[in-house]
Amino acid sequence: MLMKSIRLLIYVMALGGAGLAVQAGLAQSETGFRGGVVPHALQPSGTLNCFADRAAVTGYYRAVVPEPGEPDVTLRSTPLESQTAGGGYTISFASENATVLDEVTKDTHRFQVYQRGPNGLILLRTKDVGVEVITIDPRNGSFVHTDSGVQTLWNRTNVWAGRCS
């Protein structure tokens, strides 16, 4: 159990570094944010409603059939942009676990509550080919959901940003 936690911590730290690199590349896309305080996010049980209305993607994509002389892998990124239709998430806490319902796809996933404190919450879910991380700042309700993964055709991260109430 300890080794699993250490491996997850190393992976989250690496993901954080990747997030900083993405953030540095998207600096031209700054937008002011004003959210509300969500102190109930720090309770061991309860529900948060979150909504993401901004999205970005960055990663390396492998060409299925590369052109002669062209690289077989390219880096593609989209800036953090407003979505025409955002996505809602209902997050239900139960001690050190959280159930996250994606209101658009109606999929429900279990996350581990990795950190819960006045500086923020971190929820983590490992998948077959990647990891999902949700971060929430209870001081302003900001919400960031990342889904990172690697497989045969890509090594990428999707980011959704919004607010919780």
Backbone bond lengths (Angstrom), bond angles and torsions (degrees), N, CA, C in turn:
res aa  C-N    CA-C-N  psi(-1)  N-CA   C-N-CA  omega(-1)  CA-C   N-CA-C  phi
1 M - - - 1.454 - - 1.524 110.68 -
2 L 1.345 116.64 -42.20 1.457 120.50 179.29 1.523 110.58 -63.54
3 M 1.341 117.53 -43.19 1.459 120.83 -179.93 1.530 110.65 -63.76
4 K 1.328 117.38 -38.35 1.459 120.89 178.34 1.528 109.72 -63.05
5 S 1.319 117.28 -43.03 1.463 121.25 178.97 1.518 110.96 -64.49
6 I 1.323 117.09 -40.05 1.466 120.46 179.57 1.526 109.66 -65.87
7 R 1.337 117.74 -44.10 1.465 120.56 178.18 1.526 111.10 -61.83
8 L 1.329 117.67 -41.34 1.462 120.54 177.78 1.521 110.75 -63.82
9 L 1.313 117.59 -40.75 1.459 121.23 179.21 1.522 110.24 -62.15
10 I 1.321 117.66 -44.34 1.467 121.42 179.23 1.526 109.51 -62.43
11 Y 1.326 117.39 -42.71 1.455 121.03 180.00 1.525 111.01 -64.65
12 V 1.335 117.45 -43.12 1.463 121.33 178.84 1.517 110.05 -63.95
13 M 1.343 117.37 -39.59 1.462 120.09 177.87 1.521 110.19 -63.80
14 A 1.323 117.90 -42.09 1.458 121.28 178.00 1.527 110.30 -64.29
15 L 1.329 116.57 -41.15 1.451 120.94 178.12 1.520 110.37 -62.65
16 G 1.324 116.59 -39.93 1.456 120.33 177.25 1.516 111.31 -60.21
17 G 1.329 117.26 -40.09 1.459 121.10 176.71 1.517 111.07 -63.54
18 A 1.333 116.97 -41.33 1.465 120.32 177.04 1.518 109.99 -64.06
19 G 1.331 116.24 -38.79 1.464 120.27 178.25 1.514 111.93 -63.31
20 L 1.346 117.06 -37.73 1.460 120.24 177.11 1.517 110.62 -65.05
21 A 1.319 117.43 -39.54 1.460 120.71 178.44 1.521 110.30 -64.07
22 V 1.332 117.15 -42.73 1.461 120.99 177.42 1.519 109.52 -62.89
23 Q 1.330 116.60 -44.76 1.455 121.20 -178.71 1.519 110.73 -61.11
24 A 1.338 118.03 -42.08 1.453 121.17 179.84 1.521 110.56 -62.42
25 G 1.326 117.56 -39.27 1.449 121.25 179.32 1.512 113.19 -71.49
26 L 1.326 118.60 -18.89 1.458 122.49 -177.56 1.521 112.71 -105.35
27 A 1.327 117.40 14.79 1.454 120.63 -175.52 1.526 112.30 -58.03
28 Q 1.336 118.30 -28.57 1.457 120.74 -179.83 1.522 111.93 -69.71
29 S 1.303 117.85 -5.52 1.455 122.74 -175.48 1.534 111.51 -107.78
30 E 1.316 117.58 36.61 1.468 120.34 -177.34 1.524 111.51 -72.03
31 T 1.334 114.91 140.63 1.455 122.58 177.98 1.524 107.72 -139.78
32 G 1.313 117.21 133.73 1.456 120.14 176.75 1.521 111.18 -64.66
33 F 1.321 116.06 151.21 1.467 120.46 -178.97 1.513 109.36 -137.58
34 R 1.307 115.58 131.73 1.459 121.55 171.46 1.510 106.90 -133.05
35 G 1.311 114.84 117.95 1.451 119.78 178.98 1.515 109.70 -123.31
36 G 1.297 115.37 -177.73 1.453 121.07 179.39 1.517 111.37 -106.49
37 V 1.301 115.76 155.39 1.458 122.46 177.55 1.529 108.52 -68.07
38 V 1.343 116.55 137.09 1.469 121.47 178.23 1.534 109.05 -127.15
39 P 1.358 116.92 71.06 1.468 119.56 -177.19 1.527 113.00 -63.71
40 H 1.342 118.08 -25.69 1.462 120.40 179.57 1.530 111.42 -66.91
41 A 1.337 118.34 -11.67 1.470 121.12 175.93 1.525 111.30 -66.30
42 L 1.322 117.03 -19.76 1.462 120.87 -178.03 1.524 112.95 -90.09
43 Q 1.323 117.88 -4.77 1.463 121.37 179.70 1.529 109.94 -76.73
44 P 1.331 118.26 147.14 1.470 120.64 -179.15 1.531 113.74 -67.66
45 S 1.331 117.43 -18.02 1.466 120.04 176.04 1.522 107.91 -140.53
46 G 1.306 114.47 158.93 1.459 119.84 -178.18 1.518 110.53 134.94
47 T 1.335 115.51 -174.79 1.459 121.01 -175.15 1.523 110.41 -133.86
48 L 1.327 114.98 140.82 1.462 122.60 172.38 1.522 108.19 -118.66
49 N 1.313 116.05 143.43 1.455 121.11 172.53 1.523 107.03 -110.61
50 C 1.323 116.05 124.37 1.455 121.14 -177.16 1.521 108.91 -124.81
51 F 1.324 115.53 151.79 1.455 121.55 -178.91 1.516 108.59 -139.65
52 A 1.330 117.43 126.37 1.461 122.38 178.53 1.519 108.97 -107.74
53 D 1.337 115.57 122.83 1.461 119.67 -179.30 1.529 112.61 -120.24
54 R 1.327 116.90 10.27 1.459 121.85 176.76 1.521 108.21 -132.81
55 A 1.346 116.79 145.69 1.460 120.53 -177.26 1.525 111.07 -146.36
56 A 1.335 115.25 153.05 1.463 122.79 175.19 1.518 108.58 -151.06
57 V 1.331 115.50 157.09 1.462 121.72 177.45 1.519 107.15 -139.39
58 T 1.319 116.36 139.07 1.456 120.38 171.38 1.517 108.51 -145.30
59 G 1.313 115.18 147.42 1.451 117.93 177.63 1.511 112.68 166.74
60 Y 1.306 113.77 177.90 1.450 122.74 179.17 1.520 108.55 -101.81
61 Y 1.330 115.37 132.53 1.455 121.03 -178.09 1.530 109.13 -122.58
62 R 1.317 115.72 132.78 1.460 121.82 -179.49 1.528 108.97 -92.33
63 A 1.336 116.05 133.89 1.463 121.00 175.90 1.525 108.66 -72.38
64 V 1.326 116.53 133.59 1.455 120.27 178.45 1.527 109.43 -66.36
65 V 1.336 115.94 -43.88 1.465 121.76 176.07 1.534 106.49 -130.99
66 P 1.339 118.07 92.93 1.468 119.77 -177.25 1.527 112.05 -67.44
67 E 1.328 115.64 144.11 1.460 121.45 175.22 1.521 108.60 -70.53
68 P 1.320 118.51 144.40 1.468 120.46 178.21 1.528 110.73 -57.09
69 G 1.328 115.72 131.90 1.454 121.74 179.23 1.517 114.88 82.27
70 E 1.312 118.14 -8.95 1.467 122.62 179.24 1.526 109.26 -95.80
71 P 1.340 117.54 151.35 1.466 118.62 177.10 1.530 110.90 -64.81
72 D 1.324 115.43 146.94 1.468 117.69 179.69 1.525 111.99 -85.73
73 V 1.345 116.86 -7.47 1.466 121.24 178.39 1.526 108.29 -130.98
74 T 1.342 116.42 135.49 1.464 120.65 176.98 1.527 109.60 -128.65
75 L 1.322 115.13 148.35 1.465 121.82 174.57 1.519 107.29 -92.32
76 R 1.327 116.18 125.85 1.457 121.86 177.53 1.516 108.36 -126.46
77 S 1.336 115.72 137.42 1.459 120.87 178.05 1.515 109.64 -140.73
78 T 1.323 115.32 146.14 1.455 120.89 171.09 1.522 106.63 -115.92
79 P 1.322 117.53 142.03 1.469 118.67 178.05 1.531 110.37 -69.98
80 L 1.315 115.70 161.02 1.458 121.10 176.75 1.519 107.62 -67.04
81 E 1.326 116.28 111.42 1.456 121.51 -174.49 1.516 111.05 -126.14
82 S 1.327 114.74 156.87 1.459 119.76 175.23 1.516 109.37 -68.11
83 Q 1.313 115.68 141.52 1.454 121.58 176.13 1.519 108.67 -94.98
84 T 1.315 116.23 144.65 1.462 118.24 176.96 1.521 110.53 -69.73
85 A 1.320 117.00 -32.57 1.467 121.75 176.23 1.523 107.11 -131.57
86 G 1.299 116.57 110.43 1.458 120.36 -179.53 1.515 111.55 -78.07
87 G 1.320 114.42 179.85 1.455 120.25 -179.49 1.509 111.80 -122.24
88 G 1.319 116.13 138.63 1.449 121.73 178.65 1.516 111.54 -102.05
89 Y 1.316 116.01 148.42 1.457 122.98 179.30 1.517 108.53 -134.79
90 T 1.321 116.72 132.79 1.459 121.98 172.28 1.516 106.28 -108.05
91 I 1.334 116.00 119.68 1.459 121.67 -176.97 1.519 108.30 -111.99
92 S 1.335 116.03 117.44 1.465 122.23 -179.90 1.523 108.55 -110.32
93 F 1.322 115.36 122.27 1.457 121.57 -177.88 1.518 111.43 -94.55
94 A 1.327 115.87 141.34 1.461 123.57 173.00 1.522 106.48 -143.46
95 S 1.326 115.75 90.25 1.461 122.36 -179.58 1.526 111.17 62.30
96 E 1.326 117.36 -116.11 1.468 121.38 -176.41 1.526 113.06 -94.78
97 N 1.328 116.66 13.16 1.456 121.37 178.14 1.517 109.48 -127.01
98 A 1.338 114.86 158.68 1.458 120.67 175.84 1.519 108.05 -141.19
99 T 1.315 115.72 140.34 1.451 121.38 173.63 1.520 107.07 -104.36
100 V 1.326 115.74 126.07 1.463 120.90 -177.31 1.521 108.72 -113.69
101 L 1.323 115.82 119.89 1.464 122.64 176.93 1.517 107.74 -101.37
102 D 1.334 116.97 119.02 1.458 122.82 173.38 1.527 106.01 -82.08
103 E 1.323 116.77 112.34 1.465 121.37 -174.07 1.527 112.52 -67.08
104 V 1.343 117.77 -23.34 1.465 120.75 -179.26 1.525 110.72 -79.74
105 T 1.337 117.03 -52.97 1.463 120.61 -176.73 1.524 112.87 -86.77
106 K 1.326 116.62 -14.14 1.465 123.29 -176.70 1.528 112.17 65.87
107 D 1.332 117.00 17.76 1.467 121.65 175.51 1.521 109.67 -83.55
108 T 1.319 116.16 142.25 1.457 122.19 176.79 1.520 108.42 -118.57
109 H 1.343 115.60 133.90 1.459 120.56 179.72 1.525 109.75 -133.95
110 R 1.328 114.87 148.53 1.459 121.09 178.03 1.524 108.95 -96.30
111 F 1.318 116.11 128.70 1.453 124.00 177.30 1.520 109.40 -114.43
112 Q 1.308 117.09 152.19 1.461 122.44 171.40 1.526 107.32 -90.16
113 V 1.329 116.57 134.89 1.465 120.19 173.55 1.516 105.82 -80.45
114 Y 1.310 115.71 104.78 1.454 121.32 -173.32 1.528 111.27 -85.51
115 Q 1.319 116.84 -35.94 1.468 121.63 178.01 1.516 108.38 -143.63
116 R 1.319 117.15 137.72 1.464 122.09 175.14 1.521 107.19 -141.69
117 G 1.309 116.82 110.44 1.453 120.86 -179.95 1.518 110.76 -165.28
118 P 1.318 117.09 174.67 1.467 120.31 -175.78 1.525 113.46 -61.41
119 N 1.336 117.42 -21.92 1.469 119.68 177.80 1.517 112.43 -86.06
120 G 1.322 118.64 -7.78 1.449 119.74 175.74 1.509 114.90 146.28
121 L 1.319 113.48 168.30 1.462 122.26 176.78 1.518 107.99 -114.63
122 I 1.323 115.46 144.45 1.452 121.42 172.69 1.522 107.04 -129.18
123 L 1.329 115.68 123.18 1.456 122.88 175.28 1.521 107.39 -111.44
124 L 1.337 116.99 138.39 1.451 121.49 -173.90 1.520 110.62 -133.05
125 R 1.337 115.57 137.91 1.464 121.67 175.87 1.521 107.98 -140.25
126 T 1.326 116.08 123.40 1.460 119.32 175.21 1.519 108.73 -92.20
127 K 1.339 114.23 147.65 1.466 121.51 179.81 1.525 107.65 -127.57
128 D 1.327 116.50 178.08 1.462 120.36 179.88 1.524 112.54 -58.25
129 V 1.324 118.13 -42.36 1.460 121.45 -175.17 1.525 112.63 -121.36
130 G 1.316 117.97 22.44 1.457 118.11 -179.25 1.510 113.39 175.82
131 V 1.314 113.39 -163.01 1.455 121.28 -177.46 1.526 108.70 -144.68
132 E 1.329 115.36 145.08 1.459 121.57 173.05 1.515 107.69 -114.43
133 V 1.323 115.76 137.46 1.455 121.66 177.85 1.524 107.90 -131.09
134 I 1.326 115.69 132.47 1.461 122.04 173.28 1.516 107.00 -117.31
135 T 1.336 115.55 129.19 1.463 120.09 175.56 1.528 108.35 -120.37
136 I 1.326 115.27 141.74 1.466 122.23 -179.66 1.518 107.88 -137.14
137 D 1.330 116.18 131.62 1.460 121.13 175.24 1.527 107.55 -100.43
138 P 1.358 118.39 110.72 1.467 119.76 -176.97 1.533 112.82 -67.93
139 R 1.333 117.94 -15.57 1.467 120.93 -179.34 1.516 112.62 -75.14
140 N 1.359 117.41 -25.26 1.460 118.83 -179.01 1.527 113.04 -138.67
141 G 1.329 118.14 1.34 1.456 121.83 177.56 1.513 115.03 75.35
142 S 1.332 118.59 9.27 1.467 119.36 -179.77 1.528 110.24 -67.45
143 F 1.321 115.10 143.81 1.459 124.34 -172.75 1.517 108.50 -132.56
144 V 1.345 117.21 128.38 1.461 121.82 175.23 1.523 107.68 -133.12
145 H 1.327 115.65 128.08 1.462 122.29 179.72 1.525 107.01 -120.37
146 T 1.338 117.34 121.82 1.458 121.06 177.26 1.514 109.41 -118.31
147 D 1.303 115.07 144.32 1.462 122.74 177.44 1.525 105.96 -130.75
148 S 1.327 116.99 106.06 1.460 122.30 -177.81 1.517 109.63 -111.28
149 G 1.321 115.17 144.79 1.450 118.33 178.37 1.515 112.02 -164.93
150 V 1.304 113.87 161.87 1.455 120.84 177.55 1.522 107.72 -137.07
151 Q 1.325 115.69 139.80 1.454 122.31 176.54 1.522 107.87 -156.05
152 T 1.302 118.02 -166.27 1.461 122.15 -174.90 1.525 113.06 -57.39
153 L 1.341 118.26 -42.88 1.457 120.90 -172.97 1.518 115.72 -97.91
154 W 1.340 119.02 -11.55 1.455 118.79 -179.97 1.509 113.36 -157.39
155 N 1.318 113.96 164.11 1.464 125.80 171.06 1.517 103.34 -138.56
156 R 1.346 117.38 98.52 1.460 119.41 -168.84 1.519 112.82 -143.50
157 T 1.331 113.93 167.34 1.461 122.63 174.78 1.524 108.79 -134.04
158 N 1.320 116.32 131.37 1.462 123.44 172.05 1.519 106.96 -103.33
159 V 1.319 116.60 140.49 1.467 121.49 -178.88 1.526 108.73 -129.48
160 W 1.335 116.09 131.50 1.454 122.34 172.56 1.526 107.28 -122.89
161 A 1.329 116.82 133.87 1.467 120.87 -177.71 1.524 109.49 -127.62
162 G 1.329 115.45 146.21 1.456 120.13 179.18 1.514 110.72 -174.94
163 R 1.331 115.19 -139.38 1.469 120.28 -175.05 1.519 111.53 -144.58
164 C 1.315 114.88 157.88 1.468 122.10 177.28 1.524 109.13 -117.88
165 S 1.328 115.01 156.07 1.467 120.32 175.10 1.514 108.84 -140.32
